[in-house]
Each structure stands twice: as C-alpha cells, then as structure tokens.
Amino acid sequence: MPRMKSAAELEEFRQQILAQRDADQPCFTLCSGSACHATGCGPVAAAVEQELEKQGLTGKVRFRRTGCHGFCEQGPVAVIYPEGICYLKVKPEDVAEIITETIVNKKVVDRLLYVDPTTGEKATLENEIPFYKHQQRLILGLNLEIDPQSLEDYLAAGGYQALVKALFEMTPEQVVGEVKEAGLRGRGGAGFPSGVKWDFARNAPGEQKYVVVNCDEGDPGAYMDRSLMEGNPYAVLEGLMIGAYAIGASEGYVYIRQEYPLAVENLEVAIARAEEHGLLGQDILGSGFDFTVKVHRGAGAFICGEETSLLKSLEGMPGEPNARPPFPAIKGLWNKPTNINNVETWSNIPLIINRGAEFFNAIGTEGSKGTKIFSLVGKVNNTGLVEVPMGATLRDIIFKIGGGIPGDKAFKAVQTGGPSGGCLPADLLDTQVDFDELTRAGAMMGSGGMIVMDEDTCLVDLARYFLGFLSDESCGKCTPCREGIRQMLKILTRITNGQGKEGDIERLQDLAETTRGASLCALGKTAPNPVLSTLKHFRDEYEAHIHDQRCPSLSCKQLIAFHIDPEKCRACGACLRKCPAEAIDGGKKRIHVIDQDKCTRCGSCLDACPAAFGAVGKLSGEPVPAPVPEEQRAIG
Amino acid sequence: MVNLTIDGTQVTVPKSFTIYQAAEQIGIKIPVLCYAKKLLPFGACRVCLVEVEQMKGRLIPSCTTPVTEGMVVTTSSDEILKVRKTVLEFLLVNHVIECPVCDKGGECELQDLTYELEVVTNRFVGEKFDHPTDESNPFIERNMNRCVLCGRCVRVCDEIVSYGSYSFVERGFETKIATAFDRGLDCEFCGQCVSMCPVGALLPRPFKFKARPWQLKHVDSVCGYCGNGCTVTFGVKDNQVQTIRFNDKNGVNDGNLCIRGRFGYSYVNSDQRLTRPLVRKNGELVEADWEEALTAVAEGMNRGKGTGIISGARLSNEEFLLLKEVAAAAGTTNLDHSGGECYKGLTEGVQQVLGLSASTGTFPQVEDADVILSIRSDFYETHPVFGMVVNQAVKRAGAKLLVVSDKKGKFTKLPNAETLLGKPGTEVNILNAICAVLLESGKAVTEGVAGLDELKQSLTDYAPARVAEQTGVSVEAIEAAAEQLAAAEKGAILLGYGLSYTANSRELGIAAANLALLSGLADQDEAGLYVCGEKANSQGAIDLGILPGESGLGVQAMLDAAARGSLGALYIVGEDPLTSFPDGAKVEAALKGAEFVVVQDLFLSPTAQAADVVLPAASFAEKDGTFTNAERRIQRLRAGIKSPGEALTDFAIFASLLEKLGAAASAATPGETFAGLGRLNDAYAGIDLNAIGPQGVVWGGEHLQPKVRNLVPVSGREPLTTRYQLITGSALYHSGTTTTHAKGPLEAVPEPYVELSREDAAELQLAEGDQLRIKGNGAEIRLKAKIGARLPKGVLFAPNHFPGTGLNRLYKGEAAVVVELNK
C-alpha cells in the first residue's frame, strides 16, 4: 500500500475495507490483552486456528484477537459475532464446541455463559452481563472491534476521521477550543483541563515543540493505560497527532513502561503501519502537517509517571522531578514547549473531535466530563476494567458492576487513586467519582486505580503497605519526601508490630502534613494520603493497635494469635499436617494444640480446619487461652 | 519589572527573579541549603519554603518560584518555621554529627541553620549513613555520610565545569551522590564542588586539620597563574597560605577556580624557595647579601657590550614600570617579555587589523553569546575559568560552539560543539577559508572596511575545497561555520597565546581579526574578539610596553646576540627560558655566550643555575600591586604573607637596583607607582587605584570598538605530511613552569608525557606508560606515553611545563615538529 496523499484517498481506502467486509460474516473474537494472556488465551487462539482449518472454515469465519475487554476476572473472554454471544473462561477444549455449535449451528453453548452469582440467571450477550450493562464504554468499547495490529480494523471502525476533520476542517485554535469546550481533564491524575494545557504549549514561544504520551502507568494494580495501548494504539496515536497539530509540534514521544511488552509491540506495529500508509511522516494526507513518533521504554521507576521526571528520563537523565514553574508547556523536553498527556487523555481526543464538545460535555458532572476508566481490583467479585461516566457512584461501580464483595464478607473501604490515593469507608460509598468529589472526600481520582477491601483488611497495615511502596519509589531528591515517608513508614511499621506508642497518631499527622505541604512533586505531596485518609476514617483501628495491641481486622501478624477451640476440635489432623512450622501438637483422638512460640501466624491451620468443625480461630488483643493440659486432651 | 509584597514591604524586581532573589534585594534572608546563586534552581531541600497569598494551601519554594505581579509573600510564620524545623530534623536524622572534627565546623550551613532555627531535639530516629570516605585523590575528600543531598556539587560540575563527575544514584532513602560506578573521584580537580558544598561532605584535603575557619585571615588577591585573572582569597595563618577560600563576591570568576587556582597555591610555601641572593664565586653559586649581589648586577650591566632584559609576564604592572626604568637606567632598549614572541598576534596582528592590542569584550559578556569560535581546543586548558564561561554559554544559553583545532579537547565534547579538526599548523588556512565563504556568499560585513580587494585576491588560494583538502576539515563544516558566525547576534572568537604556541602568532592574530571584521563580530556592542595571554599579567606587559624599544632587540634577537657573544649581560626576571622557551639549545648558547647573567626568580631553576647572580624574588602572594587580565581588567594584588628569608618583591629589587645604577625609582611604593602607569599607556591614565573595587576596572570600558578596519592578507601554511609530527601546548593542570613546584597540580600530573592516539599506539605496540623515544630536529628525547582519544593519527602532543625533558631541544617554535618514533 503506497502512502496515502489525501483525505479522499484515505476515505477510499476505508470504503474498500468496508466493502470487503460482511457484517453477517461470523467472527470469533478472542480477548488477548495481558490479563487474558495470563489466563491462557494463547492456547485458545491456537485451538481456534486449528479448528477453523479442520472444519474448513478458514477465511469464511473471521478470527480476531483483540485488546482487553475489561472482564479480566472471567478471562479468557470470547465474543462470537454477528450475534455478540459472550463466552467466559474459555479453554482450548471448548473451542471445537463453540465453532460447531455457535458458529456453524447457531446455538448457544450454555455452560460458557455468564451466570449471575446472586440470581443464577445466565446472560448470553455481552451487554446483558451486569458487569458490562452498567458501564458506558466510549473509549474501551472500541477494543472489542479491532485487532490492535490492524490498521484496516481501526479504519473500518471509523479511525482517523477525527484527524481528517482536524487537519482539513479545523484550525489549530479551533481544535484547542473544542477540547477546552469539551471540558476534558487530564486522566493521569491531576485532572488539569487538557485544552488549557494545550493552549499554554501552543502559545509558548519556540519553533520546536513536542507532544508526549505518558504510558508509565505505575500504580500497583492499575492497568487502564496498558489496556488502551495494547488494545487500540491507533486511537492514542490519532489523539496525539491531533494534539500535535493543535499545538504546533512535529515530533512526539511515547514513554512506555518496559514491563508492558505487548503494548510496546502493538504500538510499534501501529506506528510502522501508519508510517507505511502515510498516516505519520511528512505532509500527512497532503495537509502539510508533518509528524513523527518515537517510542521510549521506561526502566520501571514509579516517579517517571510524574511529568517532569518522565521528561528527564526521556532526555536520558535520572528520572527526578523538576520544580514547576516552568511548566513543561513552556520548558519541557530539551527545554522546548512540550505537552504531555496520559494515554487515556489522548484516547479521548478522537472521540471529542468526531462527536463534538457538546456530545462530550453532556456526559459527566459539572466539573468532570466524559467517562473514566477504572481498574477495579481487590476484594470484589468482578475484577477488571470499568468505564463509567463521571459522576457514577462508588457503590454502583463496586456493587452493580463489580458484583460486590466475595465470600459474604463486608465491604470495608475502597482505595481510589493508586498508592497515594485515599481510603474511603462504607458511609462514603455514595460519593460520585469525579475529580473534585473524590478530593473532597479525602481520596483522589488519580489515574483510576480502585482497590476494594473487605473486613479482613487492616487499614493501618494497608497504609503501611502503601507507604512502603512510596518509600521505595521516592526519588530521594527532596528532603520531606525522602525522609518524611520513611519516618511515617517507621511509625506505621511499629504500630502494626504492636509497638505503637502514645503520640504516634499525632506524630503521623504532623509528618503527613509536613510531607504533603513541603514536598517537591506530586509523589511526596500525595504520599501522606493513605495515612491521612485512614486516620480520618479509621482512627479507631489505629487506637486499637496502639492502645490495646489489637488488630480489629485480625490481620496484623504480630498482633494476632491462632487458637484451636478444644470444644470444637475433632482431631482430624488437617491443621497438623498443613502447619509448616510444626507448631501443632496433636494425635489420633487427641485435641490439637498450637504452640504459640513456634507459630508463625501463617493461617494454614485456619484454612485447613474443615468448615464443619470451625475449631481454629483468630484472636487479637486478648490473651490466648491456656492450652488444655496434656492429660485432658484425649477425645472420648 | 514586577511589583510584589514581601513581609509587608513593596519591592520591584525584574520578572526573571525568584521570590528568594526579590527578598534578598530588600534584605530579607530566607534560609536555603540547596540554592546557590550561580546554579540553576533546584528546589530539593525545601528549607526556603514561604507562603504566598495567591497560592494558598501549600508552601512555595522561594528559590524556584518566579515572582508574579501582585504576589503577596510571607517568609516567616509559625507554619513555615515548623516545616523548616521538621526538614532540618529530617536532615539531622541521618547526618553524622562530627562537628568537633569536621573542617567545615564554624562555616557549615547545616550547623548554622540548626542553630538559627533552634533545632535542639529531634523527634525522629533513623540509621546514620555508613559510606566509606573517598580519599582516593590528594585534593578532595568525599565523606558522603555528611552529605545533605543538596546536589550543588552535582550541578556545579555539570552546569559550570561541564565535567559531570557526580550523579545522584539509588533512590529514596538510599539516594546518594556518587561518581561513575561509585569509584574514587578522578576528575579535573578544580574543586568547584568543594566550594559549593554547604557541609563537610567535600573538603580540600591539603587543608585538613590545618585551621579552624575563624582562625584564618582572609586576603583578597588575584591568582598568579594565567591571564584569566581570577580572584583568589588567601586563607592565611602562621604566615602561610593555608588554603584558597571560596569567594564569589569579588572579581570576574564568580567564585570559580581551576585546579591551579584552588590547589596550586602551595608553591609559595615551598621549602625550595630561594631565600638569599646567590653570587657565583669560583664557579659556584654561594649565598651573598643583597648589597653584594646588587652591586654585582649593576656592574655586570655596565660592562659595555649592552644588556638584554627578558621578563616573565607575572610581574605586576607597577613592577613592569620599574623594570622599564631599570632598562632606561641601564641604557638599553633590549627589553622583551616572551621567548616565543607569541604576543605578536596582539601587538602586530590585531593591531594591524583593528588598531587594538587587546580583547574587545569582557568575559561575562560571553555567558549569553550565541556563537563562539574557539581557535585551538586547549583554550579551556590555558584559561580554564573562561572556559567555564563558555561551558555555561553552551549548556545554559544554547550557544553554538565552533572549535578550530588540531586536536580534540574538552570544548569539542560540549553539546552543540562542532570541531573543525585540521592538521597541525593550518588554523590560519581554515580561518581564511571561512572568510572566503563569508565574502563569496555575500554575508560578509564589508562596509567601511579597508583592504577588501587585496584580501579577496589573497583568499583565492583559500577556497573551501582547497583548504578542505589541505587540512582535512570538510567544506560543509567550513561553510556552516561561516554561516553561523555571520548569523551570530552576539558572537565571540577566542584565541589564546603563550609560550607553548609560538608559531604563526602574528598570522593567527590577523586571520582571527579579519574574521571578526567580516563576520561583524568586531563591531558588536559586546563580546567580539578575545586574544588572551597565557600569564597572569601578559596583557599588562603589552599595555606597558615590555617590548623591544626603538632599535632594541626582541627576545630571540637578544638570545642570538648573546650566543654570538655580542651582548654583555642578560637580565632574566621571572622566567626559566631553558625550560620554557622554544629552542633550548639557543638559550643554552646565549647563557654561555653572555658575559654576565642575572636571574631573578622564586626557585633555583635550570636557568638560575646557569646564572652569575641569582636574586630571590617574592611570589604573587607576597606583593601588592595590580595585574591586568586578558579582558583588560585591572585588579589589585594584596600581600597575604611575608616572603621567606630575604626574598624581596620584584618591585623592591628593581628600586634598589635603580639606586645602584645611579637612578631612582619614580615612586616609592607600588601604590604610588600606579598613578604613573598612565605615562606608559593612556588607557591607564585617570584610573584611581583606590577606585579599583572588588570587580576591578576594565580599561577602555566594557567594550572596545575597532580603531581601524583594515583587512590584511595573511598566508597559511602547508601541513606536514610526515608519518609523525609533534605539537606542544598547555595542559589543564599546569601553567608555565611554576606549577611544577606546586604540590596540587604536580600530584595530578606529576611528570612529563607524550600523548598519542590509540591507533598510533596500537601500531607501535605501545602501552600506557611505556617510554617512547622521539627524534626530531637532530635531537632525541624520551617521554612516557599517554594514550587517548584526543589526537588524530600521526599527531603527538607533549606539554611544555616540565623542566629536564629536553622538549625544547626538539621544539624550536614551529607549529609542528617532524619526528620519528621508537620504543
């Protein structure tokens, strides 16, 4: 395919692609995002290809491997078109049946359908599944329609129309105006209005300007950007090009984590394909607009998600933040005006240009427009990627979409905004997710991480965990972050070890405030959030740890003990066999007893004890009952 | 300008100011730790946080935040103090408290802040650092346990020195400042990092346990080495210069120094110094008193065949004046100051073209130059601190740096540097070719310029293609250089001269000045052409005419005459010609041929050993007076210590000698003499010694406009085509021969060497440190091989600082010497 030299050629090419496609042609769509790779989509894909060939269907049935569908809990996910039948947890051995039954015989394979755990009802189509039904997947939805390495798929799905519109029907000012009007706010965490940021870079003096994609997604458990980059790299590139056109940049960089090999691969293929077709390079589609993109792989430092650190790293220096001002829009990459947005922000641009600012700003709340993708993880039934309009409540996300908490446990808290976000308790479940509401509640939007915790999670320990992460990831440049986080971590570690002291809460509060107020970049400024929000909502847990040496969630190892209730023990030996520390004394028809000195509090005995007996229990803050004397241990 | 309010006081400052600078302007001192005036804002320590009404809800780092109109700033409040105290507590958690044995004690910024903020207890505990101390070099001790991670050393080494020795490594609490691969420090040893360190993490090793800061007497003077003219502040105790103190308030160097300035002072304290006059009796030099020695000198000079006076360029202006009086009293016009007559680039070259014998601009004007052309890469080595100005121009202001040189060097490694690497001795050809391109392309400035046709005619031999073929520099590079120079809004051409570069002096001066005219650089309001002398008062020597007088002999003619036996006496002041002059054999013959030789110096140099009378002189640290640096800045020298034994200042010696010669000094003290300098040079007239403040006085003003605009045709030369050729020059760590008596520089580069390319070394199967026999000009010497990436194939470089190498038996002043090599 030669380079396309005009918008008309592009449209002609699109029509050719569409003409070759039959909407009624069966299509086996297999989610092949990283999560489904982990659950085994590779062997499934091999089976599909084999089976299609075996049944002589190659070419008659399309087989499309797509990016992430979002329902990672139930992967690998397959969707059979044109009906849109959704099969979950598909295994290679299911493939023949799916092809024979569903594709050839047009029958549904019941056993692979989604079953509602509460009602027991089955859902055939994807959008009948509650997980999907309550989402509004304007961005993520495209993942299902395209093979991320196929430019044809992206074009068939309407790709590059926004670029053509921007290049040929809009001035750069109008593009910036549209983004401003849309009310798009940066999805990377800070929520700064993207159009305003673009305007700064556009108006900054200088010939050479840059646009950058921040795909250094470092929050533990968050993978929105990975899934977008893996599943639809063309949309990111299209958004980036529109931004470059608006700002006046001719070079772009994608800073992407080394840990995202599939995203890197798909992106590089997309860039190569776009270059071949004249959708990158000189004089794109004859518009006079030149644009090239380079991919830079990050070496894995959390701090490099912070924009000034990212730019430093891109320049080949250690990733450490710079004081702002000057902002990157004025002095960014190599001191040139630079606009940097995160993957999801860029992905929103084609939508805004295609559908218009009014369409976009009709979605969401007063201050936050459009949709937001969250990665819903932790103690929730349906873990996965969730895209909802701004303003959806935490309750809807966790319970309607997420299907609530597994194992009859009670919801305790949700941490939004990644490691330096905040924990919100049950009474704030009706908080709307929007930049300002979450901040007001003491948490933050961040880039969209959402970690659900049940009653077994100790919030003090959770704060300690996050501070440990942040202490490791603090770049060490500024004093308050470098030392303040470490000091908070020391105190939290002490508290969870049962060595909390009077005054620790006040010291934590003080440290948190200093670190928040005095740190150089957002890492340090937000690092105290886990402490502050848990102190605000779960202060009693801190007090229990400090004053009573009790962990109310029975989670902190140093504060709990396992005990076998002599009344309930049936001497089955299950716990004794499982105990890795040989801490259980017992025998045939003898009550089992845990030697507290040997016990490592791993909990194996609790897991091993048959539910019918329920003899093993956890204690905290109370003395462990004395062991039954040897002579009384025989069970009659 | 921007108006803002700080602690209730209105202040108006330029909009480039930070809050910190604005506060400083009205005398409000905000505490800082990582901030340093000459470094880019960093904002790491967070001690300088303030409150800004318009930015409520967070504290604002005053050192990085620019002022905005209407800003209302509070620099001190309970909240601010609390945070500052906490930050200090944080720093003190892991900082080892060794104040009683730390050399920084008494001037430690962490100590001062802790005291000022009354941080008497620490709420926090934590491990202390336990890094081994780096004592791998003799200059700088690195004790990272005391480091507060302010990054000043990292930044100064990168931003100003452009060496990049340090970097932050690891992260979080593990963060530390390290050298490459965490090995011992091995760098230029300029000690800039030491001067920037707020705590005792980086200390000058020669000063360890020498004195407490408050025991030192501070004396501001001027460095006695090169023409850069850096302010040095002696830290004096027990009549010894114990250390050079950091001083960024005085002078032109902004507190920056090179290894020579910072660590090379030790020769003044050397026990090898001459302390009594020596007179040759029965073939032996024996101690004598001043009366006897000076009487002998006066007699020697009066023997009838005439006297030749050869001076070094490290005498003060006042001493030069008296030296001229000595010459007059001795009835001679045979007076000169450089064996290579290398100053001719200025006195003849630039003089002919521009009517000036000095640089047009000042050093700071180069800080924001947009195009800089350095002739010879070793400009950084002859004038290191001016080199740092170039570093800043390139790295901060994005200046384009062009280097016309026969070897690579530090400049060629700078970002944006384009090296026009030519064969030795062909710099004039390359400059001519650039001129030719300027004229050809119509970009040359020719209005009001004389001699255009003649120049054009002469440049037909220097078409870029031909010069490219001759020199090995590409046509594109020549054309690009011309284009950049023509487009320069504020350009600078740098040419250093000195004893190590004696060939083509006049020609280079002309070629550079022609280029300065045609590119328009000579007619800018600032910067322009810099022709910089090698020694501390080279410019003063020219300004005051330490040059052959009417029908007088220049130095080479004096040596010839002496060798022929037609010169009665040679009076050599502050120079060791046997070591430093080209053609050592000729010097030797002259010393033998002259009936009477007087040497006035600090040490018993090889030349002094051949003298009939040796007069012990004072070092720069022992005298009052003035030096004029390479940008025409007249600065005051102040005696920090007394001379050892009976050594006297050159001024005092000349004054006494004048009496012996039946004359009298025109003034009794250097201070009184200064007023007389105007008699020798109009530019000095009317300058009041007492008005020479910390920044000196630049004679002629910050910028000199050309007095004439005469283009002068000048010939280049055909390069040598032999397999090997030897060039000589200056090495960064040394300056003239004096540094070979200074502990610091001598520890960095202790012995002579010859540098050659890896390619040549491989061909000769030579390893680093192997002895190499070098034959040329009928002589043979042996030097240790140093193998590197700096030199092109076939070119060898030997620095000219070391006595006893016999280098000047090979080198007779040529641009390059044909040599043969053997293992």
Interface residues (C-beta under 8 A of the other chain):
Chain A: A301 I303 P318 E320 N322 A323 P325 N335 S471 D472 E473 S474 C475 G476 K477 C478 T479 P480 R482 E483 G484 I485 R486 Q487 K490 R507 D510 L511 T514 G517 A518 S519 L520 K525
Chain B: P41 F42 G43 A44 C45 R46 V47 L49 R58 L59 P61 T64 T65 P66 K82 V83 T86 V87 F90 L91 V93 N94 R123 F124 V125 G126 V148 L149 G151 S167 F168 E170 R171 G172 F173 E174 T175 G398
